[in-house]
């Protein structure tokens, strides 16, 4: 299950990364599908696969604050 790794990334980087969180990156909208090392995989609208992006490079569109914030 990917949630524990996403929780770790959230706390480590101070971001609200979570499974299925809506995010924006370079003007594209997507959702977090899982963690991948020190990155999260984001599946953008209209794409078939997720791409790895560092969690601090994303704009989080969901209103939940980061853990520990």
mmCIF file as Biopython writes it, N, C-alpha, C and O atoms, coordinates in Angstrom:
data_model
#
loop_
_atom_site.group_PDB
_atom_site.id
_atom_site.type_symbol
_atom_site.label_atom_id
_atom_site.label_alt_id
_atom_site.label_comp_id
_atom_site.label_asym_id
_atom_site.label_entity_id
_atom_site.label_seq_id
_atom_site.pdbx_PDB_ins_code
_atom_site.Cartn_x
_atom_site.Cartn_y
_atom_site.Cartn_z
_atom_site.occupancy
_atom_site.B_iso_or_equiv
_atom_site.auth_seq_id
_atom_site.auth_asym_id
_atom_site.pdbx_PDB_model_num
ATOM 1   N N  . UNK A ? 1  ? 0.857  -1.183 0.000   1.0 0.0 1  A 1 
ATOM 2   C CA . UNK A ? 1  ? 0.000  0.000  0.000   1.0 0.0 1  A 1 
ATOM 3   C C  . UNK A ? 1  ? 0.895  1.236  0.000   1.0 0.0 1  A 1 
ATOM 4   O O  . UNK A ? 1  ? 1.950  1.236  0.634   1.0 0.0 1  A 1 
ATOM 5   N N  . UNK A ? 2  ? 0.492  2.265  -0.691  1.0 0.0 2  A 1 
ATOM 6   C CA . UNK A ? 2  ? 1.329  3.427  -0.908  1.0 0.0 2  A 1 
ATOM 7   C C  . UNK A ? 2  ? 1.146  4.532  0.120   1.0 0.0 2  A 1 
ATOM 8   O O  . UNK A ? 2  ? 1.991  5.424  0.201   1.0 0.0 2  A 1 
ATOM 9   N N  . UNK A ? 3  ? 0.114  4.509  0.879   1.0 0.0 3  A 1 
ATOM 10  C CA . UNK A ? 3  ? -0.170 5.617  1.780   1.0 0.0 3  A 1 
ATOM 11  C C  . UNK A ? 3  ? 0.915  5.869  2.812   1.0 0.0 3  A 1 
ATOM 12  O O  . UNK A ? 3  ? 1.232  7.034  3.052   1.0 0.0 3  A 1 
ATOM 13  N N  . UNK A ? 4  ? 1.512  4.854  3.446   1.0 0.0 4  A 1 
ATOM 14  C CA . UNK A ? 4  ? 2.565  5.165  4.415   1.0 0.0 4  A 1 
ATOM 15  C C  . UNK A ? 4  ? 3.730  5.936  3.792   1.0 0.0 4  A 1 
ATOM 16  O O  . UNK A ? 4  ? 4.266  6.845  4.426   1.0 0.0 4  A 1 
ATOM 17  N N  . UNK A ? 5  ? 4.128  5.597  2.576   1.0 0.0 5  A 1 
ATOM 18  C CA . UNK A ? 5  ? 5.219  6.311  1.923   1.0 0.0 5  A 1 
ATOM 19  C C  . UNK A ? 5  ? 4.798  7.748  1.607   1.0 0.0 5  A 1 
ATOM 20  O O  . UNK A ? 5  ? 5.605  8.669  1.736   1.0 0.0 5  A 1 
ATOM 21  N N  . UNK A ? 6  ? 3.562  7.945  1.200   1.0 0.0 6  A 1 
ATOM 22  C CA . UNK A ? 6  ? 3.084  9.298  0.931   1.0 0.0 6  A 1 
ATOM 23  C C  . UNK A ? 6  ? 3.023  10.115 2.216   1.0 0.0 6  A 1 
ATOM 24  O O  . UNK A ? 6  ? 3.331  11.306 2.213   1.0 0.0 6  A 1 
ATOM 25  N N  . UNK A ? 7  ? 2.629  9.482  3.303   1.0 0.0 7  A 1 
ATOM 26  C CA . UNK A ? 7  ? 2.618  10.185 4.588   1.0 0.0 7  A 1 
ATOM 27  C C  . UNK A ? 7  ? 4.032  10.604 4.976   1.0 0.0 7  A 1 
ATOM 28  O O  . UNK A ? 7  ? 4.235  11.709 5.480   1.0 0.0 7  A 1 
ATOM 29  N N  . UNK A ? 8  ? 5.001  9.737  4.747   1.0 0.0 8  A 1 
ATOM 30  C CA . UNK A ? 8  ? 6.401  10.075 5.027   1.0 0.0 8  A 1 
ATOM 31  C C  . UNK A ? 8  ? 6.837  11.278 4.188   1.0 0.0 8  A 1 
ATOM 32  O O  . UNK A ? 8  ? 7.442  12.212 4.716   1.0 0.0 8  A 1 
ATOM 33  N N  . UNK A ? 9  ? 6.535  11.264 2.887   1.0 0.0 9  A 1 
ATOM 34  C CA . UNK A ? 9  ? 6.904  12.385 2.021   1.0 0.0 9  A 1 
ATOM 35  C C  . UNK A ? 9  ? 6.223  13.672 2.473   1.0 0.0 9  A 1 
ATOM 36  O O  . UNK A ? 9  ? 6.822  14.746 2.413   1.0 0.0 9  A 1 
ATOM 37  N N  . UNK A ? 10 ? 4.986  13.571 2.920   1.0 0.0 10 A 1 
ATOM 38  C CA . UNK A ? 10 ? 4.266  14.742 3.398   1.0 0.0 10 A 1 
ATOM 39  C C  . UNK A ? 10 ? 4.966  15.383 4.584   1.0 0.0 10 A 1 
ATOM 40  O O  . UNK A ? 10 ? 5.175  16.596 4.624   1.0 0.0 10 A 1 
ATOM 41  N N  . UNK A ? 11 ? 5.320  14.556 5.536   1.0 0.0 11 A 1 
ATOM 42  C CA . UNK A ? 11 ? 5.979  15.068 6.740   1.0 0.0 11 A 1 
ATOM 43  C C  . UNK A ? 11 ? 7.399  15.546 6.423   1.0 0.0 11 A 1 
ATOM 44  O O  . UNK A ? 11 ? 7.809  16.616 6.874   1.0 0.0 11 A 1 
ATOM 45  N N  . UNK A ? 12 ? 8.135  14.769 5.663   1.0 0.0 12 A 1 
ATOM 46  C CA . UNK A ? 12 ? 9.535  15.088 5.350   1.0 0.0 12 A 1 
ATOM 47  C C  . UNK A ? 12 ? 9.672  16.398 4.575   1.0 0.0 12 A 1 
ATOM 48  O O  . UNK A ? 12 ? 10.602 17.168 4.813   1.0 0.0 12 A 1 
ATOM 49  N N  . UNK A ? 13 ? 8.747  16.648 3.652   1.0 0.0 13 A 1 
ATOM 50  C CA . UNK A ? 13 ? 8.855  17.822 2.786   1.0 0.0 13 A 1 
ATOM 51  C C  . UNK A ? 13 ? 7.851  18.920 3.124   1.0 0.0 13 A 1 
ATOM 52  O O  . UNK A ? 13 ? 7.849  19.972 2.486   1.0 0.0 13 A 1 
ATOM 53  N N  . UNK A ? 14 ? 6.996  18.685 4.125   1.0 0.0 14 A 1 
ATOM 54  C CA . UNK A ? 14 ? 6.035  19.702 4.540   1.0 0.0 14 A 1 
ATOM 55  C C  . UNK A ? 14 ? 4.986  20.026 3.482   1.0 0.0 14 A 1 
ATOM 56  O O  . UNK A ? 14 ? 4.599  21.183 3.317   1.0 0.0 14 A 1 
ATOM 57  N N  . UNK A ? 15 ? 4.531  19.008 2.773   1.0 0.0 15 A 1 
ATOM 58  C CA . UNK A ? 15 ? 3.514  19.184 1.733   1.0 0.0 15 A 1 
ATOM 59  C C  . UNK A ? 15 ? 2.341  18.252 2.015   1.0 0.0 15 A 1 
ATOM 60  O O  . UNK A ? 15 ? 2.513  17.235 2.686   1.0 0.0 15 A 1 
ATOM 61  N N  . UNK A ? 16 ? 1.142  18.585 1.509   1.0 0.0 16 A 1 
ATOM 62  C CA . UNK A ? 16 ? -0.023 17.727 1.753   1.0 0.0 16 A 1 
ATOM 63  C C  . UNK A ? 16 ? -0.177 16.606 0.722   1.0 0.0 16 A 1 
ATOM 64  O O  . UNK A ? 16 ? -1.271 16.391 0.200   1.0 0.0 16 A 1 
ATOM 65  N N  . UNK A ? 17 ? 0.908  15.894 0.427   1.0 0.0 17 A 1 
ATOM 66  C CA . UNK A ? 17 ? 0.857  14.809 -0.560  1.0 0.0 17 A 1 
ATOM 67  C C  . UNK A ? 17 ? 0.035  13.651 -0.003  1.0 0.0 17 A 1 
ATOM 68  O O  . UNK A ? 17 ? 0.308  13.149 1.088   1.0 0.0 17 A 1 
ATOM 69  N N  . UNK A ? 18 ? -0.966 13.238 -0.761  1.0 0.0 18 A 1 
ATOM 70  C CA . UNK A ? 18 ? -1.771 12.087 -0.371  1.0 0.0 18 A 1 
ATOM 71  C C  . UNK A ? 18 ? -2.331 11.437 -1.628  1.0 0.0 18 A 1 
ATOM 72  O O  . UNK A ? 18 ? -2.394 12.057 -2.690  1.0 0.0 18 A 1 
ATOM 73  N N  . UNK A ? 19 ? -2.731 10.190 -1.491  1.0 0.0 19 A 1 
ATOM 74  C CA . UNK A ? 19 ? -3.282 9.421  -2.597  1.0 0.0 19 A 1 
ATOM 75  C C  . UNK A ? 19 ? -4.502 10.131 -3.171  1.0 0.0 19 A 1 
ATOM 76  O O  . UNK A ? 19 ? -5.407 10.521 -2.433  1.0 0.0 19 A 1 
ATOM 77  N N  . UNK A ? 20 ? -4.521 10.296 -4.496  1.0 0.0 20 A 1 
ATOM 78  C CA . UNK A ? 20 ? -5.595 10.937 -5.254  1.0 0.0 20 A 1 
ATOM 79  C C  . UNK A ? 20 ? -5.739 12.433 -4.988  1.0 0.0 20 A 1 
ATOM 80  O O  . UNK A ? 20 ? -6.774 13.014 -5.314  1.0 0.0 20 A 1 
ATOM 81  N N  . UNK A ? 21 ? -4.728 13.064 -4.406  1.0 0.0 21 A 1 
ATOM 82  C CA . UNK A ? 21 ? -4.772 14.522 -4.229  1.0 0.0 21 A 1 
ATOM 83  C C  . UNK A ? 21 ? -4.657 15.186 -5.594  1.0 0.0 21 A 1 
ATOM 84  O O  . UNK A ? 21 ? -3.856 14.766 -6.429  1.0 0.0 21 A 1 
ATOM 85  N N  . UNK A ? 22 ? -5.453 16.216 -5.818  1.0 0.0 22 A 1 
ATOM 86  C CA . UNK A ? 22 ? -5.372 16.967 -7.069  1.0 0.0 22 A 1 
ATOM 87  C C  . UNK A ? 22 ? -4.216 17.961 -6.971  1.0 0.0 22 A 1 
ATOM 88  O O  . UNK A ? 22 ? -4.063 18.668 -5.975  1.0 0.0 22 A 1 
ATOM 89  N N  . UNK A ? 23 ? -3.411 17.996 -8.025  1.0 0.0 23 A 1 
ATOM 90  C CA . UNK A ? 23 ? -2.236 18.860 -8.050  1.0 0.0 23 A 1 
ATOM 91  C C  . UNK A ? 23 ? -2.108 19.545 -9.407  1.0 0.0 23 A 1 
ATOM 92  O O  . UNK A ? 23 ? -2.734 19.152 -10.391 1.0 0.0 23 A 1 
ATOM 93  N N  . UNK A ? 24 ? -1.274 20.583 -9.421  1.0 0.0 24 A 1 
ATOM 94  C CA . UNK A ? 24 ? -0.960 21.280 -10.659 1.0 0.0 24 A 1 
ATOM 95  C C  . UNK A ? 24 ? 0.557  21.331 -10.790 1.0 0.0 24 A 1 
ATOM 96  O O  . UNK A ? 24 ? 1.273  21.516 -9.806  1.0 0.0 24 A 1 
ATOM 97  N N  . UNK A ? 25 ? 1.039  21.164 -12.029 1.0 0.0 25 A 1 
ATOM 98  C CA . UNK A ? 25 ? 2.472  21.228 -12.311 1.0 0.0 25 A 1 
ATOM 99  C C  . UNK A ? 25 ? 2.644  21.823 -13.702 1.0 0.0 25 A 1 
ATOM 100 O O  . UNK A ? 25 ? 2.175  21.262 -14.693 1.0 0.0 25 A 1 
ATOM 101 N N  . UNK A ? 26 ? 3.313  22.949 -13.763 1.0 0.0 26 A 1 
ATOM 102 C CA . UNK A ? 26 ? 3.555  23.643 -15.035 1.0 0.0 26 A 1 
ATOM 103 C C  . UNK A ? 26 ? 2.263  23.842 -15.828 1.0 0.0 26 A 1 
ATOM 104 O O  . UNK A ? 26 ? 2.233  23.676 -17.048 1.0 0.0 26 A 1 
ATOM 105 N N  . UNK A ? 27 ? 1.194  24.204 -15.106 1.0 0.0 27 A 1 
ATOM 106 C CA . UNK A ? 27 ? -0.081 24.491 -15.742 1.0 0.0 27 A 1 
ATOM 107 C C  . UNK A ? 27 ? -0.947 23.289 -16.065 1.0 0.0 27 A 1 
ATOM 108 O O  . UNK A ? 27 ? -2.055 23.451 -16.575 1.0 0.0 27 A 1 
ATOM 109 N N  . UNK A ? 28 ? -0.462 22.076 -15.778 1.0 0.0 28 A 1 
ATOM 110 C CA . UNK A ? 28 ? -1.233 20.864 -16.050 1.0 0.0 28 A 1 
ATOM 111 C C  . UNK A ? 28 ? -1.835 20.351 -14.740 1.0 0.0 28 A 1 
ATOM 112 O O  . UNK A ? 28 ? -1.197 20.413 -13.688 1.0 0.0 28 A 1 
ATOM 113 N N  . UNK A ? 29 ? -3.061 19.849 -14.815 1.0 0.0 29 A 1 
ATOM 114 C CA . UNK A ? 29 ? -3.767 19.315 -13.658 1.0 0.0 29 A 1 
ATOM 115 C C  . UNK A ? 29 ? -3.666 17.794 -13.667 1.0 0.0 29 A 1 
ATOM 116 O O  . UNK A ? 29 ? -3.796 17.155 -14.711 1.0 0.0 29 A 1 
ATOM 117 N N  . UNK A ? 30 ? -3.431 17.224 -12.478 1.0 0.0 30 A 1 
ATOM 118 C CA . UNK A ? 30 ? -3.352 15.777 -12.367 1.0 0.0 30 A 1 
ATOM 119 C C  . UNK A ? 30 ? -3.680 15.317 -10.962 1.0 0.0 30 A 1 
ATOM 120 O O  . UNK A ? 30 ? -4.071 16.116 -10.111 1.0 0.0 30 A 1 
ATOM 121 N N  . UNK A ? 31 ? -3.519 14.019 -10.722 1.0 0.0 31 A 1 
ATOM 122 C CA . UNK A ? 31 ? -3.729 13.441 -9.394  1.0 0.0 31 A 1 
ATOM 123 C C  . UNK A ? 31 ? -2.526 12.580 -9.027  1.0 0.0 31 A 1 
ATOM 124 O O  . UNK A ? 31 ? -1.887 11.968 -9.883  1.0 0.0 31 A 1 
ATOM 125 N N  . UNK A ? 32 ? -2.240 12.551 -7.743  1.0 0.0 32 A 1 
ATOM 126 C CA . UNK A ? 32 ? -1.159 11.695 -7.242  1.0 0.0 32 A 1 
ATOM 127 C C  . UNK A ? 32 ? -1.660 10.257 -7.236  1.0 0.0 32 A 1 
ATOM 128 O O  . UNK A ? 32 ? -2.717 9.962  -6.678  1.0 0.0 32 A 1 
ATOM 129 N N  . UNK A ? 33 ? -0.894 9.366  -7.859  1.0 0.0 33 A 1 
ATOM 130 C CA . UNK A ? 33 ? -1.294 7.964  -7.915  1.0 0.0 33 A 1 
ATOM 131 C C  . UNK A ? 33 ? -0.504 7.080  -6.958  1.0 0.0 33 A 1 
ATOM 132 O O  . UNK A ? 33 ? -1.006 6.050  -6.510  1.0 0.0 33 A 1 
ATOM 133 N N  . UNK A ? 34 ? 0.737  7.477  -6.640  1.0 0.0 34 A 1 
ATOM 134 C CA . UNK A ? 34 ? 1.546  6.695  -5.697  1.0 0.0 34 A 1 
ATOM 135 C C  . UNK A ? 34 ? 2.858  7.416  -5.445  1.0 0.0 34 A 1 
ATOM 136 O O  . UNK A ? 34 ? 3.137  8.459  -6.037  1.0 0.0 34 A 1 
ATOM 137 N N  . UNK A ? 35 ? 3.655  6.843  -4.557  1.0 0.0 35 A 1 
ATOM 138 C CA . UNK A ? 35 ? 4.995  7.372  -4.331  1.0 0.0 35 A 1 
ATOM 139 C C  . UNK A ? 35 ? 5.986  6.569  -5.165  1.0 0.0 35 A 1 
ATOM 140 O O  . UNK A ? 35 ? 5.721  5.430  -5.550  1.0 0.0 35 A 1 
ATOM 141 N N  . UNK A ? 36 ? 7.120  7.182  -5.431  1.0 0.0 36 A 1 
ATOM 142 C CA . UNK A ? 36 ? 8.167  6.535  -6.216  1.0 0.0 36 A 1 
ATOM 143 C C  . UNK A ? 36 ? 9.500  7.071  -5.716  1.0 0.0 36 A 1 
ATOM 144 O O  . UNK A ? 36 ? 9.993  8.088  -6.202  1.0 0.0 36 A 1 
ATOM 145 N N  . UNK A ? 37 ? 10.075 6.383  -4.747  1.0 0.0 37 A 1 
ATOM 146 C CA . UNK A ? 37 ? 11.301 6.882  -4.133  1.0 0.0 37 A 1 
ATOM 147 C C  . UNK A ? 37 ? 11.016 8.169  -3.386  1.0 0.0 37 A 1 
ATOM 148 O O  . UNK A ? 37 ? 10.128 8.214  -2.535  1.0 0.0 37 A 1 
ATOM 149 N N  . UNK A ? 38 ? 11.772 9.226  -3.703  1.0 0.0 38 A 1 
ATOM 150 C CA . UNK A ? 38 ? 11.580 10.517 -3.062  1.0 0.0 38 A 1 
ATOM 151 C C  . UNK A ? 38 ? 10.624 11.396 -3.873  1.0 0.0 38 A 1 
ATOM 152 O O  . UNK A ? 38 ? 10.528 12.598 -3.628  1.0 0.0 38 A 1 
ATOM 153 N N  . UNK A ? 39 ? 9.924  10.805 -4.829  1.0 0.0 39 A 1 
ATOM 154 C CA . UNK A ? 39 ? 8.985  11.536 -5.687  1.0 0.0 39 A 1 
ATOM 155 C C  . UNK A ? 39 ? 7.588  10.943 -5.538  1.0 0.0 39 A 1 
ATOM 156 O O  . UNK A ? 39 ? 7.395  9.883  -4.943  1.0 0.0 39 A 1 
ATOM 157 N N  . UNK A ? 40 ? 6.624  11.665 -6.098  1.0 0.0 40 A 1 
ATOM 158 C CA . UNK A ? 40 ? 5.274  11.117 -6.227  1.0 0.0 40 A 1 
ATOM 159 C C  . UNK A ? 40 ? 4.994  10.926 -7.713  1.0 0.0 40 A 1 
ATOM 160 O O  . UNK A ? 40 ? 5.539  11.646 -8.549  1.0 0.0 40 A 1 
ATOM 161 N N  . UNK A ? 41 ? 4.161  9.976  -8.034  1.0 0.0 41 A 1 
ATOM 162 C CA . UNK A ? 41 ? 3.761  9.784  -9.421  1.0 0.0 41 A 1 
ATOM 163 C C  . UNK A ? 41 ? 2.461  10.538 -9.621  1.0 0.0 41 A 1 
ATOM 164 O O  . UNK A ? 41 ? 1.511  10.390 -8.852  1.0 0.0 41 A 1 
ATOM 165 N N  . UNK A ? 42 ? 2.436  11.355 -10.676 1.0 0.0 42 A 1 
ATOM 166 C CA . UNK A ? 42 ? 1.261  12.164 -10.984 1.0 0.0 42 A 1 
ATOM 167 C C  . UNK A ? 42 ? 0.743  11.777 -12.360 1.0 0.0 42 A 1 
ATOM 168 O O  . UNK A ? 42 ? 1.489  11.775 -13.339 1.0 0.0 42 A 1 
ATOM 169 N N  . UNK A ? 43 ? -0.546 11.449 -12.424 1.0 0.0 43 A 1 
ATOM 170 C CA . UNK A ? 43 ? -1.195 11.154 -13.700 1.0 0.0 43 A 1 
ATOM 171 C C  . UNK A ? 43 ? -1.962 12.404 -14.106 1.0 0.0 43 A 1 
ATOM 172 O O  . UNK A ? 43 ? -2.915 12.811 -13.442 1.0 0.0 43 A 1 
ATOM 173 N N  . UNK A ? 44 ? -1.524 13.006 -15.212 1.0 0.0 44 A 1 
ATOM 174 C CA . UNK A ? 44 ? -2.146 14.232 -15.684 1.0 0.0 44 A 1 
ATOM 175 C C  . UNK A ? 44 ? -3.357 13.923 -16.542 1.0 0.0 44 A 1 
ATOM 176 O O  . UNK A ? 44 ? -3.447 12.856 -17.149 1.0 0.0 44 A 1 
ATOM 177 N N  . UNK A ? 45 ? -4.298 14.876 -16.589 1.0 0.0 45 A 1 
ATOM 178 C CA . UNK A ? 45 ? -5.496 14.725 -17.404 1.0 0.0 45 A 1 
ATOM 179 C C  . UNK A ? 45 ? -5.099 14.450 -18.846 1.0 0.0 45 A 1 
ATOM 180 O O  . UNK A ? 45 ? -4.254 15.144 -19.411 1.0 0.0 45 A 1 
ATOM 181 N N  . UNK A ? 46 ? -5.710 13.443 -19.432 1.0 0.0 46 A 1 
ATOM 182 C CA . UNK A ? 46 ? -5.446 13.097 -20.815 1.0 0.0 46 A 1 
ATOM 183 C C  . UNK A ? 46 ? -4.248 12.196 -21.033 1.0 0.0 46 A 1 
ATOM 184 O O  . UNK A ? 46 ? -4.011 11.760 -22.159 1.0 0.0 46 A 1 
ATOM 185 N N  . UNK A ? 47 ? -3.484 11.904 -19.987 1.0 0.0 47 A 1 
ATOM 186 C CA . UNK A ? 47 ? -2.332 11.013 -20.145 1.0 0.0 47 A 1 
ATOM 187 C C  . UNK A ? 47 ? -2.684 9.624  -19.624 1.0 0.0 47 A 1 
ATOM 188 O O  . UNK A ? 47 ? -3.615 9.450  -18.838 1.0 0.0 47 A 1 
ATOM 189 N N  . UNK A ? 48 ? -1.925 8.656  -20.076 1.0 0.0 48 A 1 
ATOM 190 C CA . UNK A ? 48 ? -2.210 7.272  -19.707 1.0 0.0 48 A 1 
ATOM 191 C C  . UNK A ? 48 ? -1.426 6.831  -18.469 1.0 0.0 48 A 1 
ATOM 192 O O  . UNK A ? 48 ? -1.903 6.006  -17.689 1.0 0.0 48 A 1 
ATOM 193 N N  . UNK A ? 49 ? -0.230 7.377  -18.293 1.0 0.0 49 A 1 
ATOM 194 C CA . UNK A ? 49 ? 0.646  6.941  -17.209 1.0 0.0 49 A 1 
ATOM 195 C C  . UNK A ? 49 ? 1.046  8.117  -16.317 1.0 0.0 49 A 1 
ATOM 196 O O  . UNK A ? 49 ? 1.024  9.275  -16.735 1.0 0.0 49 A 1 
ATOM 197 N N  . UNK A ? 50 ? 1.412  7.787  -15.081 1.0 0.0 50 A 1 
ATOM 198 C CA . UNK A ? 50 ? 1.908  8.799  -14.163 1.0 0.0 50 A 1 
ATOM 199 C C  . UNK A ? 50 ? 3.386  9.050  -14.377 1.0 0.0 50 A 1 
ATOM 200 O O  . UNK A ? 50 ? 4.115  8.178  -14.849 1.0 0.0 50 A 1 
ATOM 201 N N  . UNK A ? 51 ? 3.823  10.251 -14.026 1.0 0.0 51 A 1 
ATOM 202 C CA . UNK A ? 51 ? 5.236  10.617 -14.148 1.0 0.0 51 A 1 
ATOM 203 C C  . UNK A ? 51 ? 5.762  11.011 -12.767 1.0 0.0 51 A 1 
ATOM 204 O O  . UNK A ? 51 ? 5.016  11.570 -11.962 1.0 0.0 51 A 1 
ATOM 205 N N  . UNK A ? 52 ? 7.042  10.726 -12.480 1.0 0.0 52 A 1 
ATOM 206 C CA . UNK A ? 52 ? 7.593  11.077 -11.172 1.0 0.0 52 A 1 
ATOM 207 C C  . UNK A ? 52 ? 7.928  12.573 -11.093 1.0 0.0 52 A 1 
ATOM 208 O O  . UNK A ? 52 ? 8.566  13.134 -11.984 1.0 0.0 52 A 1 
ATOM 209 N N  . UNK A ? 53 ? 7.483  13.190 -10.015 1.0 0.0 53 A 1 
ATOM 210 C CA . UNK A ? 53 ? 7.747  14.608 -9.773  1.0 0.0 53 A 1 
ATOM 211 C C  . UNK A ? 53 ? 8.040  14.767 -8.283  1.0 0.0 53 A 1 
ATOM 212 O O  . UNK A ? 53 ? 7.381  14.148 -7.447  1.0 0.0 53 A 1 
ATOM 213 N N  . UNK A ? 54 ? 9.027  15.596 -7.954  1.0 0.0 54 A 1 
ATOM 214 C CA . UNK A ? 54 ? 9.333  15.843 -6.547  1.0 0.0 54 A 1 
ATOM 215 C C  . UNK A ? 54 ? 8.153  16.568 -5.913  1.0 0.0 54 A 1 
ATOM 216 O O  . UNK A ? 54 ? 7.605  17.491 -6.515  1.0 0.0 54 A 1 
ATOM 217 N N  . UNK A ? 55 ? 7.752  16.169 -4.709  1.0 0.0 55 A 1 
ATOM 218 C CA . UNK A ? 55 ? 6.540  16.735 -4.108  1.0 0.0 55 A 1 
ATOM 219 C C  . UNK A ? 55 ? 6.594  18.239 -3.845  1.0 0.0 55 A 1 
ATOM 220 O O  . UNK A ? 55 ? 5.545  18.877 -3.758  1.0 0.0 55 A 1 
ATOM 221 N N  . UNK A ? 56 ? 7.776  18.815 -3.718  1.0 0.0 56 A 1 
ATOM 222 C CA . UNK A ? 56 ? 7.853  20.258 -3.480  1.0 0.0 56 A 1 
ATOM 223 C C  . UNK A ? 56 ? 7.666  21.075 -4.751  1.0 0.0 56 A 1 
ATOM 224 O O  . UNK A ? 56 ? 7.527  22.296 -4.679  1.0 0.0 56 A 1 
ATOM 225 N N  . UNK A ? 57 ? 7.659  20.429 -5.910  1.0 0.0 57 A 1 
ATOM 226 C CA . UNK A ? 57 ? 7.484  21.131 -7.184  1.0 0.0 57 A 1 
ATOM 227 C C  . UNK A ? 57 ? 6.013  21.254 -7.592  1.0 0.0 57 A 1 
ATOM 228 O O  . UNK A ? 57 ? 5.697  21.873 -8.608  1.0 0.0 57 A 1 
ATOM 229 N N  . UNK A ? 58 ? 5.122  20.666 -6.802  1.0 0.0 58 A 1 
ATOM 230 C CA . UNK A ? 58 ? 3.697  20.648 -7.144  1.0 0.0 58 A 1 
ATOM 231 C C  . UNK A ? 58 ? 2.933  21.746 -6.422  1.0 0.0 58 A 1 
ATOM 232 O O  . UNK A ? 58 ? 3.329  22.194 -5.346  1.0 0.0 58 A 1 
ATOM 233 N N  . UNK A ? 59 ? 1.837  22.170 -7.027  1.0 0.0 59 A 1 
ATOM 234 C CA . UNK A ? 59 ? 0.866  23.034 -6.363  1.0 0.0 59 A 1 
ATOM 235 C C  . UNK A ? 59 ? -0.295 22.125 -5.982  1.0 0.0 59 A 1 
ATOM 236 O O  . UNK A ? 59 ? -0.894 21.472 -6.836  1.0 0.0 59 A 1 
ATOM 237 N N  . UNK A ? 60 ? -0.605 22.091 -4.690  1.0 0.0 60 A 1 
ATOM 238 C CA . UNK A ? 60 ? -1.643 21.196 -4.187  1.0 0.0 60 A 1 
ATOM 239 C C  . UNK A ? 60 ? -2.987 21.916 -4.211  1.0 0.0 60 A 1 
ATOM 240 O O  . UNK A ? 60 ? -3.147 22.965 -3.587  1.0 0.0 60 A 1 
ATOM 241 N N  . UNK A ? 61 ? -3.946 21.352 -4.927  1.0 0.0 61 A 1 
ATOM 242 C CA . UNK A ? 61 ? -5.238 21.992 -5.121  1.0 0.0 61 A 1 
ATOM 243 C C  . UNK A ? 61 ? -6.259 21.604 -4.067  1.0 0.0 61 A 1 
ATOM 244 O O  . UNK A ? 61 ? -7.267 22.293 -3.906  1.0 0.0 61 A 1 
ATOM 245 N N  . UNK A ? 62 ? -6.021 20.517 -3.345  1.0 0.0 62 A 1 
ATOM 246 C CA . UNK A ? 62 ? -6.911 20.132 -2.262  1.0 0.0 62 A 1 
ATOM 247 C C  . UNK A ? 62 ? -6.634 21.021 -1.055  1.0 0.0 62 A 1 
ATOM 248 O O  . UNK A ? 62 ? -5.505 21.464 -0.848  1.0 0.0 62 A 1 
ATOM 249 N N  . UNK A ? 63 ? -7.650 21.274 -0.277  1.0 0.0 63 A 1 
ATOM 250 C CA . UNK A ? 63 ? -7.543 22.257 0.814   1.0 0.0 63 A 1 
ATOM 251 C C  . UNK A ? 63 ? -6.907 21.729 2.084   1.0 0.0 63 A 1 
ATOM 252 O O  . UNK A ? 63 ? -6.631 22.519 2.987   1.0 0.0 63 A 1 
ATOM 253 N N  . UNK A ? 64 ? -6.657 20.413 2.201   1.0 0.0 64 A 1 
ATOM 254 C CA . UNK A ? 64 ? -6.110 19.867 3.442   1.0 0.0 64 A 1 
ATOM 255 C C  . UNK A ? 64 ? -4.694 20.379 3.677   1.0 0.0 64 A 1 
ATOM 256 O O  . UNK A ? 64 ? -3.877 20.368 2.756   1.0 0.0 64 A 1 
ATOM 257 N N  . UNK A ? 65 ? -4.391 20.826 4.892   1.0 0.0 65 A 1 
ATOM 258 C CA . UNK A ? 65 ? -3.034 21.288 5.182   1.0 0.0 65 A 1 
ATOM 259 C C  . UNK A ? 65 ? -2.053 20.129 5.287   1.0 0.0 65 A 1 
ATOM 260 O O  . UNK A ? 65 ? -2.456 18.978 5.456   1.0 0.0 65 A 1 
ATOM 261 N N  . UNK A ? 66 ? -0.775 20.435 5.188   1.0 0.0 66 A 1 
ATOM 262 C CA . UNK A ? 66 ? 0.271  19.424 5.324   1.0 0.0 66 A 1 
ATOM 263 C C  . UNK A ? 66 ? 0.295  18.922 6.764   1.0 0.0 66 A 1 
ATOM 264 O O  . UNK A ? 66 ? 0.011  19.686 7.687   1.0 0.0 66 A 1 
ATOM 265 N N  . UNK A ? 67 ? 0.635  17.634 6.970   1.0 0.0 67 A 1 
ATOM 266 C CA . UNK A ? 67 ? 0.752  17.109 8.330   1.0 0.0 67 A 1 
ATOM 267 C C  . UNK A ? 67 ? 1.816  17.866 9.102   1.0 0.0 67 A 1 
ATOM 268 O O  . UNK A ? 67 ? 2.898  18.139 8.582   1.0 0.0 67 A 1 
ATOM 269 N N  . UNK A ? 68 ? 1.505  18.201 10.339  1.0 0.0 68 A 1 
ATOM 270 C CA . UNK A ? 68 ? 2.468  18.907 11.181  1.0 0.0 68 A 1 
ATOM 271 C C  . UNK A ? 68 ? 2.564  20.395 10.883  1.0 0.0 68 A 1 
ATOM 272 O O  . UNK A ? 68 ? 3.392  21.086 11.478  1.0 0.0 68 A 1 
ATOM 273 N N  . UNK A ? 69 ? 1.738  20.905 9.977   1.0 0.0 69 A 1 
ATOM 274 C CA . UNK A ? 69 ? 1.785  22.335 9.632   1.0 0.0 69 A 1 
ATOM 275 C C  . UNK A ? 69 ? 0.951  23.147 10.593  1.0 0.0 69 A 1 
ATOM 276 O O  . UNK A ? 69 ? 0.871  24.368 10.461  1.0 0.0 69 A 1 
#
